[in-house]
Amino acid sequence: MVDGIEIPDDKLRAKVKGERAGANVSGMQYIGYEVGLTTNSLHVYGKHCNADIAEEDFRYMVVPLDSVRAVKLADLTDRGRSVEIHLGEKSDIVLYSENQRTLGENLRRLFLLVSRLLS
């Protein structure tokens, strides 16, 4: 069973943990997430899913940065800061800060780093 991001520290560029925050990953909704960023890929781990998932494999997603189409930072009135990572028609990733100030700042830093790696 996977329990968090599985990236060695020497390859990790950034890591963000949203323990009590929400995330939408490819249509699945999670409470609690971890995001790890390397120079070539984005790793997303959803902790608690609202749906009943029998397979643990669906909780961990590795996204090559080549497949990222767009990244967007937004301030929402009800959920705080969010980062949207657009991959295709039905496989977007949305990370919310749930009005947690420190997590919102970490999401902003993640957005800036992903933007730099994509440019």
C-alpha positions, 0 to 999 in steps of 0.5 A: 500500500502506498502511503504518500509521495514516493520520490527520493529527497535528492530528486524532489524539487517541491513537496506540498501536503494538504492534510485537511484540504480537498483535491480533485484528481481526474474526476475523483475527489479526495480529502487530504493530498500530497504533491511532489514535483521533480524536474520531469514529473508531478506526483499526486497522492490522494489520501481519503476518497469520497468514493469506495476505491477497491484498488489502491493504485488509483490514489497515486498519479504520476504526470509527466510535465510534457503532458501538462497543457496549462496551469492556473492559480486562482483565489476562490471565495469559498475554498481559498487559493487553488491550483488547476493543472490541466492535462486533457479533457477529463484528467485535470488536477485541482488542489485547494487550500481550504482557506489555510494561509500557509497551504495557500502560500505553498500552492502559490510556490508550487504554481510558480515552480511548475510554471518555470519548469514548463517554460 
